Each structure stands twice: as C-alpha cells, then as structure tokens.
Amino acid sequence: MIFVNFKTYDEASGERAVALAKILEQAHTTRIPVISVVQDFDLEAVKNAISTPVWIQHIDGFAPGAHTGSTVA
C-alpha cells in the first residue's frame, strides 16, 4: 500500500483535496493500492469523487502546516 497523507496544508484541503485525490486515482495503475489520507471534513467530498480507498486522520489543535496524521480542529 502507498499512503499519501494530505497533512493539514491549505493546498490539500477542500476542493484541492478532491483535485489531489483525483490525480492519485489516475496514477493508480499498478496492483499496489494508493490510499488518500485526508482530513475528516474532506472525507465525503473526496470519497464521492474517486473510487480508490480513502482514509482519514485524527483531530488535533494544530494550525495548518506540516502535521502528520492530524486534522485542524
């Protein structure tokens, strides 16, 4: 499995999270699953936009930036 963590960057949130997930879905040409790991508030939009697996991160009180496995509260 390849996990792509969108972290909490503005560039990977909201509509941009959907766009990034679509790019990852197009790049998925092997038998190795590519899993988008998004913030929880992006889950519904991303899941509805792609057919590849989507996982979510947990919630923390961080500001946007390089925080692995976090969702901005």
C-alpha positions as CSV (number, residue, x, y, z in Angstrom):
1,M,0.0,0.0,0.0
2,I,1.1,3.6,-0.7
3,F,-0.4,6.1,1.7
4,V,-0.5,9.8,0.6
5,N,-1.0,11.9,3.7
6,F,-2.6,15.3,2.8
7,K,-1.5,16.7,6.2
8,T,-3.1,20.0,7.1
9,Y,-1.8,22.1,4.2
10,D,-4.3,24.6,2.7
11,E,-3.1,23.2,-0.7
12,A,-4.5,19.8,0.2
13,S,-7.8,20.8,1.8
14,G,-11.3,21.4,0.5
15,E,-11.6,21.4,-3.3
16,R,-7.9,21.0,-3.6
17,A,-8.1,17.7,-1.6
18,V,-10.6,16.4,-4.2
19,A,-8.3,17.5,-7.1
20,L,-5.3,15.9,-5.5
21,A,-7.2,12.6,-4.8
22,K,-8.3,12.5,-8.5
23,I,-4.6,12.9,-9.5
24,L,-3.7,10.0,-7.2
25,E,-6.5,7.9,-8.6
26,Q,-5.2,8.5,-12.1
27,A,-1.7,7.5,-11.0
28,H,-3.0,4.2,-9.6
29,T,-2.0,1.9,-12.5
30,T,-0.5,-0.9,-10.5
31,R,-1.8,-3.6,-8.2
32,I,-0.5,-1.6,-5.3
33,P,-3.3,0.4,-3.6
34,V,-2.8,4.1,-3.4
35,I,-4.7,5.5,-0.4
36,S,-5.5,9.1,0.1
37,V,-5.4,10.1,3.8
38,V,-7.4,13.3,4.2
39,Q,-8.7,15.5,6.9
40,D,-12.1,14.3,8.2
41,F,-14.0,17.2,6.9
42,D,-12.8,16.4,3.3
43,L,-13.8,12.7,3.5
44,E,-17.3,12.9,2.0
45,A,-16.3,15.1,-1.0
46,V,-13.2,13.0,-1.7
47,K,-14.9,9.7,-1.3
48,N,-17.7,10.8,-3.6
49,A,-15.2,11.9,-6.3
50,I,-12.9,8.8,-6.5
51,S,-13.2,5.0,-6.4
52,T,-9.9,4.3,-4.7
53,P,-9.6,3.9,-0.9
54,V,-9.8,7.0,1.3
55,W,-8.7,7.1,5.0
56,I,-9.0,9.9,7.5
57,Q,-6.7,11.5,10.1
58,H,-7.4,12.2,13.7
59,I,-8.3,15.7,15.1
60,D,-5.7,17.9,16.8
61,G,-5.5,21.6,17.7
62,F,-2.8,22.5,15.2
63,A,-2.7,25.4,12.8
64,P,-2.4,24.5,9.1
65,G,1.0,23.1,8.1
66,A,3.3,20.0,8.3
67,H,1.4,18.0,10.9
68,T,1.3,14.3,10.0
69,G,-1.9,12.4,10.8
70,S,-3.7,15.5,12.0
71,T,-6.9,17.4,11.2
72,V,-7.2,21.1,12.1
73,A,-9.9,21.4,14.7
